[in-house]
Amino acid sequence: MGKTQGFRTRRLPREYDELAPDGSEIRVLMRTSRGQLTHCTLPLHETSDAIYHRTVEEIWYCIRGRGEVWRRQGDREEVTEFKPEVCISVPPGTRFQFRNTGEEPLEFIIATVPRWPGYQEAVKTERFWA
């Protein structure tokens, strides 16, 4: 049997750990050898940059605020209302951009698989919103 990683506990940090390549605020909740879970915040009236990921896939779950997410994958394109209790997927290669349309910060949880390899993973692409 291989070496196992011990279990851990972590609370949501008050300050963000880093700015994502799309410009949103990222607070790392937990990283494991196979994936990671983060808390993402997009401040009031902000719009992210448009990007796509080379290899990772993500699942987003909105916990606070209101926004919209644009996604394009091949010929399929849509804008989804993003609000609490809405969950979306962002497969590798999917172009995406999001914006805060509410009256408070837009906050959501992101599960990333495999684990985020670094900024070279994100590629800027054409913007849906200016």
Secondary structure, DSSP 4 states (H G I P E B T S, - for coil): -PPPPPP---PPPSS-SEE-TTS-EEEEEEE-SS-EEEEEEE-TT-BPPPEEESS-EEEEEEEES-EEEEEEETTEEEEEEE-TT-EEEE-TT-EEEEEE-SSS-EEEEEEEES----GGGEEE---S--
